[in-house]
């Protein structure tokens, strides 16, 4: 079947239709020109559209051709890759095992990783070269850009170092290349910035007295200093923390500013200048303080704001930028160290010069810390150790200096110990209420305190401990041996002469005080130095040293551990305190468990106690000799009428030797040297021995009448008064003679009691009276000595008579105890009371 197609009008037909539409009437011919003009415009528009369409068609054809070409190329590449994969799959398929196939894959992966690594290396090298080139190209014209490029270069180098550590050392070549690039860039950049900064300092007229701050010089100085700090920051942040902790950082601008100061320093303190003297290190040290006085205002006014602004931007820089004055001090210290090192080889051969130099250097360190508040580290736990530590520890001069100081100290000590007046008691050297030491002991203590001041400024714990052990404790030990030898010599002489058996007191009234003086000197010196060691243990310096020693001991509790350089724990504990070993084992945090001088103080305490024991023995020996005439007196049983008051009586003549030896022992000797509790112990021991001798040699060996007991009361009262007066200790004798007074009170009971005892005089005067019964027998009135205690008068106040006491004491033990308690004689036993009553002649008759 034939398909009918629509008839499309031809161009002529469309033209006819258009003309018919436009010219329908005759008047339409008048607009023929306009019509032709419109037709021409439409024709031009259509022609333009036709050309655009033709151009678009050409471009589309061209893009289609290019796309087709790319597709063909991709198809070809795909076919090649497919063929390569097919070939490799074929190779794998030819593998006999899975392991072989895996190995084949691994070998190719290794090659790929190497290729990737090489590519990364090339990229890093490209970055390094580019940054290095930027630094070199911009350092003169654009220093700010050069500094930024250098900072980036430093960061890349630091990152490579970290990556190398994580990669176990691989990539050493690229790391080395980065370090070389950094060093070259830093050298070039620093040289250029230094040159620029130096020219600004010249314009500023640094370091003249009158500097120039006009014409923007100060602003240029600030900008140039900031660039130098930027470069230094990049280096410091990349450094290891361990390196930064050793020495204070010298800021780059200040290092340049210190150069002209260093030149002047070398001019004045090197060569043949009169200011360059070995014996006057204070000359160049004081010059540093002059520089600080002169230039610290400039640093505070102009450098400090610059540092504060940088800290505000980066808080991590606080450890670098402390304060401007401290930074300026850090820039001056290298010249001082260099000068010190130039002098030390000569000074080390001359002990006095070296000792003086180290002393001046420690004083210099203290002045920087205390006067100038030098604190180069922001962390308060990191303290500046001082130039003395740098010289003594880092440069190895400590051992030489320690030996010199030790030799000087021992020489001075031996001169003190061997001086003619070393053994003389110094009565004015201590307070009135303290035991008096010898002049030698006081001088030794002064010497040791001077030694402490010599090493107090050291910052090293090990160095301080070596001074304590090697010098101070050594002198303490030697002086202890000296005192101990004196004690042993005394013991040997007394035993050899047999004086322990015969006593030191002679019948002619003389007394050898030399032995007692010797013991007093030993006791006083040992007690004084022990007390000083206890005072030192409370000193802040020694407390801090002890705390650090304990802390170190806790971490090295084993016997082979060290608590410092060349300081073994066992050796230190033997010299200082054994408690540090126990604290180290138990982990005890009790800081009061010991002190630095425990062992030394213990040795002196034992020596003091030994001297005190010998003094007590000497007192007892002299009591035995001096009481013999009194003990041989036989007039106690006399039946003569007793006086009305014991004060009417005079002390027995036989008591004079005992009174004299008491005066010589205490008033002339002991009370002048020994003071306080030690004297009280000696007096009480003396009174105790004297009480025992009086009880056994007199009261229990003789018979007594009423008048005899009155005389006995008077003699004991005189003895008590002499003891109190000679020792200066009020009522110590009466309190020590309580048992003796009770025994005298028992022996002094009246023959008959009165129904109501009457006190004839006030108790304040010490007078107590009693009489016979109402039968009108004679009344006997007697005096109770003020030295007697209340217990001595209680028997009479209760109306006890001699016969009543005898009846109750001999009835039974229970009755005796009740009677003694009722009479107030609590220190007497039943047997002693019965033995005493047997000594009353009235009972025996």
Protein Blocks (a to p, Z undefined) as FASTA:
>chain_A
ZZdddddddfklmmmmmmmmmmmbfklmmmmmmmmmmmmmmmmmmmmmmmmmmmmmmmmm
mmmmmmmmmmmmmmmmmmmmmmmmmmmmmmmmmpmbfklmmmmmmmmmmmmmmmmmmmmm
mmmmmmmmmmmmmmmmmmmmmmmlmmmmmmmmmmmmmmmmmmmmmnnopaklmmmmmmmm
mmmmmmmmmmmmmmmmmmmmmmnopacfbdcfehhlmmmmmmmmmmmmmmmmmmmmmpcf
klmmmpccddfklmmmmmmmmmmmmmmmgcjbfklcfklmmlmmmmmmmmmmmmmmmmmm
mmmmmmmmmmmmmmmlmmmmmcfklmmmmmmmmmmmmmmmmmmmmmmmmmklmmmmmmmm
mmmmmmmmmmnopafbfblklccebjklmmmmmnopmmmmmmmmmmmmmmmmmmmmmpmk
lmpccfklpcfkbccddfklmmmmmmmmmmmmmmmmpmbfklmmmmmmmmmmmmmmmmmm
mmmmmmmmmmmmmmmnopmmnopadfkopacfklmmmmmmmmmmmmmmmmmmmmmmmpmk
lmmmmmmmmmmmmmmmbfkbcfbehiafklmmmmmomklmmmmmnopabfklpcfklmmm
mmmmmmmmmmmmmmmmmmmmmmmmmmmmmmmpcklmpcbdcdfbfklpccdfklmmmmmm
mmmmmmmmmmmmpgcjllmmmmmmmmmmmmmmmmmmmmmmcccdfklmmmmmmmmmmmmm
mmmmmnopghklmmmmmmmmmmmmmmmpcfbdcfbdcdfbdfklopacddddfkopacdd
ddddfkbcfklmmmmmnopafklmmmmmmmpmmlmmmmmmmnopakbcfklmmmmmmmpm
klmZZ
